[in-house]
Amino acid sequence: MENSHISTLRARHEALKTKIRNELSRPMPDTYLLAKLKKQKLQLKESLSSS
């Protein structure tokens, strides 16, 4: 069960990394969206480290 939870968190973390990378590659990245995505990514990272 816990392994499945960690796998899900890692997958969500990777998906956020991809979204951030895609947003940064745009000519005019949305800074609000980037901040929101980075905050979500940090929360997931903290969840992973405490698991």
N, C-alpha and C positions, 0 to 999 in steps of 0.2 A: 504493500500500500504506500509506504513512505517513498519507495523508489519511484513509483509512478508519479507521485506528487512532485518530486525533484525533477523528474524528466519533463513534466509539464511546465514547471517554472523555467527550466533551461530553454525549452522550445519557445516560450513566450519572450524570454530575454533575447534570444537570437532574432526573433521576429522584430522586436523593437530596434535592435542594432541595424537590421536591414532597412527599416522605415527611416531611421535617423540618417543612415548613409544616403538613401535615396533623396531625402529632403535636402541634405547638404549639397547634393550634386545639382540641384536646381539653380538656375541663374539668380533667383531672388528667394532664398529659403524663408519660410515662415518662422520667425523667431519665437512666436508664441507656441506654435506647434512643437518646435524643437525643444523648448523648455519643458513642455508637458511630457513629451516622449522620454526625455532624459530623466525626468523625475520618476516616471513609471519604471524605467530601466533600473534606476538606483534602488527603488523599493524592492524590485524583484531580486536584485543582487543581494540586498540585505536579508531578504527571506531565504535565499539560497545559503548564505553564510551562517545563518542561525539554525539551519536544518541539520 
